[in-house]
Amino acid sequence: TTGVLTVSDGATFQAGHHIAVGKGTGSTGRLEIDHATLDLRTGAQLQVGNGGTGTVDVTNGSTATLAGAAFIGNSANATGSFNLSGGSTLTSSDYFLLGLSTGSTGNATLSDSGTEATFTCQFYAGYTGAGNFTVESGAHAAVSGNAYVGHNASSTGTVAVTGTGSFLSVTGDVML
């Protein structure tokens, strides 16, 4: 199955419970936030790649507020991607995990000048699966909790900061 949800032109998508993008073996899901707002409430979860392949694109000056946990690459043999670009902003205040389960892959890419992500939570690039985090083309990211790159024995983690003006700061511990 394939599913696409597009939120655009100043609209808001508010979720008080779980959002699963790419739910089920063989599925493909896409959540597009285009010049709009994504508001994930406390206690809710964003599960991207939960059995299938899931992608979240936050573009064109959009705002994403994740007060609930984000699991990108949530289940075994699933792939999840979270892309923030075009001067958009992300605030994540609960867990942000890339590659949660063994055999999963989670990718997060921040691109473009004016694009900013703030993680006031624990951040994992590779919890038990594979996690890849990229800050490129002048984007900025700040982690005020701990940052784990390759957390458990079965995990792999990669963090790349590339391009003029790109910036990553971590005020907690960095554990590789």
C-alpha positions as CSV (number, residue, x, y, z in Angstrom):
1,T,0.0,0.0,0.0
2,T,1.0,3.6,-0.5
3,G,-0.2,6.6,1.5
4,V,0.5,10.3,1.3
5,L,-0.7,13.1,3.6
6,T,0.0,16.6,2.5
7,V,-0.4,19.6,4.8
8,S,0.2,22.9,3.0
9,D,-0.4,26.6,2.6
10,G,-0.5,27.7,6.3
11,A,-2.5,24.7,7.5
12,T,-1.8,22.8,10.8
13,F,-1.8,19.1,11.4
14,Q,-2.1,18.5,15.2
15,A,-1.8,14.9,16.5
16,G,-2.7,13.9,20.1
17,H,-1.9,10.3,19.5
18,H,0.5,8.3,17.3
19,I,1.3,9.0,13.7
20,A,2.7,6.0,11.7
21,V,4.2,6.7,8.3
22,G,5.1,3.6,6.4
23,K,3.1,1.2,8.7
24,G,3.1,-2.4,7.7
25,T,5.4,-4.7,5.8
26,G,5.9,-3.6,2.2
27,S,4.1,-0.3,2.7
28,T,5.2,3.2,1.6
29,G,4.1,6.3,3.5
30,R,4.9,10.0,3.1
31,L,3.9,12.9,5.3
32,E,4.5,16.3,3.5
33,I,4.5,19.5,5.6
34,D,4.9,22.3,3.0
35,H,4.7,25.9,4.3
36,A,2.6,24.5,7.2
37,T,2.7,23.3,10.8
38,L,3.1,19.8,12.4
39,D,2.2,19.8,16.0
40,L,2.8,16.4,17.8
41,R,1.4,16.7,21.3
42,T,2.9,15.3,24.6
43,G,2.5,11.6,24.9
44,A,2.0,11.0,21.1
45,Q,4.6,9.3,18.9
46,L,5.9,9.9,15.4
47,Q,6.8,6.5,14.0
48,V,8.4,6.8,10.6
49,G,9.3,3.5,8.9
50,N,7.2,1.2,11.1
51,G,7.3,-2.1,9.1
52,G,7.7,-0.4,5.7
53,T,9.3,2.7,4.3
54,G,8.3,6.1,5.6
55,T,9.3,9.6,4.8
56,V,8.5,13.0,6.5
57,D,9.4,16.1,4.5
58,V,9.1,19.5,6.4
59,T,9.8,22.2,3.8
60,N,9.4,25.8,2.7
61,G,9.4,27.6,6.1
62,S,7.3,25.0,7.9
63,T,7.3,24.5,11.7
64,A,7.4,21.0,13.3
65,T,7.0,20.8,17.1
66,L,7.5,17.3,18.5
67,A,6.4,17.2,22.1
68,G,6.1,13.4,21.8
69,A,8.8,10.9,20.9
70,A,10.0,10.5,17.4
71,F,11.2,7.1,16.1
72,I,12.7,7.3,12.7
73,G,13.3,3.8,11.4
74,N,11.0,2.3,14.1
75,S,10.9,-1.4,13.5
76,A,13.0,-4.3,12.1
77,N,13.6,-4.2,8.3
78,A,12.0,-0.8,8.1
79,T,13.5,2.5,6.8
80,G,12.4,5.9,8.0
81,S,13.6,9.4,6.8
82,F,13.0,12.8,8.3
83,N,14.0,15.8,6.1
84,L,13.9,19.4,7.2
85,S,14.7,22.1,4.6
86,G,13.9,25.4,3.1
87,G,14.2,27.5,6.2
88,S,11.9,25.3,8.3
89,T,12.3,24.8,12.0
90,L,12.0,21.7,14.3
91,T,11.7,21.6,18.0
92,S,11.9,18.1,19.6
93,S,11.4,17.8,23.4
94,D,11.0,14.1,23.8
95,Y,13.2,11.2,22.5
96,F,14.5,11.6,18.9
97,L,15.8,8.2,17.8
98,L,17.2,7.2,14.4
99,G,17.3,3.4,13.9
100,L,15.3,2.2,16.9
101,S,15.1,-1.5,16.3
102,T,17.7,-4.1,15.1
103,G,17.6,-4.2,11.3
104,S,16.0,-0.8,11.0
105,T,17.5,2.3,9.3
106,G,16.7,5.9,10.4
107,N,17.8,8.9,8.5
108,A,17.5,12.6,9.3
109,T,18.7,15.4,7.0
110,L,18.7,19.1,7.7
111,S,19.4,21.3,4.7
112,D,19.6,24.9,3.7
113,S,20.5,28.2,5.3
114,G,17.8,29.3,7.8
115,T,16.8,25.7,8.6
116,E,17.1,25.1,12.3
117,A,16.5,22.1,14.6
118,T,16.5,22.2,18.4
119,F,16.6,18.9,20.4
120,T,15.9,19.5,24.1
121,C,15.9,15.7,24.6
122,Q,18.0,12.6,24.3
123,F,19.2,12.2,20.7
124,Y,20.2,8.9,19.2
125,A,21.8,8.3,15.8
126,G,21.6,4.5,15.8
127,Y,19.8,3.2,18.9
128,T,19.7,-0.6,18.1
129,G,19.6,-0.2,14.3
130,A,21.4,2.1,11.9
131,G,21.1,5.9,12.3
132,N,22.3,8.6,10.0
133,F,22.1,12.3,10.9
134,T,23.3,15.0,8.4
135,V,23.4,18.8,8.8
136,E,24.3,20.4,5.4
137,S,24.2,23.5,3.2
138,G,24.1,26.0,6.1
139,A,21.5,24.3,8.3
140,H,21.9,24.5,12.1
141,A,21.2,21.9,14.8
142,A,21.4,22.2,18.6
143,V,21.2,19.3,21.1
144,S,20.8,20.2,24.8
145,G,20.5,16.6,26.0
146,N,22.9,13.8,25.5
147,A,23.8,12.7,21.9
148,Y,24.4,9.0,21.3
149,V,26.0,7.9,18.1
150,G,25.7,4.1,17.8
151,H,24.1,3.4,21.2
152,N,23.8,-0.4,21.6
153,A,26.1,-3.3,20.4
154,S,24.0,-4.0,17.3
155,S,23.8,-0.3,16.2
156,T,25.7,1.9,13.8
157,G,25.6,5.6,13.9
158,T,26.8,8.3,11.6
159,V,26.7,12.1,12.1
160,A,27.9,14.4,9.3
161,V,28.1,18.2,9.3
162,T,29.1,19.5,5.9
163,G,29.0,22.7,3.9
164,T,29.7,26.4,4.6
165,G,27.7,27.7,7.5
166,S,26.5,24.3,8.7
167,F,26.5,24.0,12.5
168,L,25.9,21.4,15.2
169,S,26.2,22.1,18.9
170,V,25.8,19.6,21.7
171,T,25.7,20.9,25.3
172,G,25.2,17.4,26.9
173,D,27.5,14.4,26.6
174,V,28.5,13.0,23.2
175,M,28.8,9.2,23.3
176,L,30.2,7.3,20.4
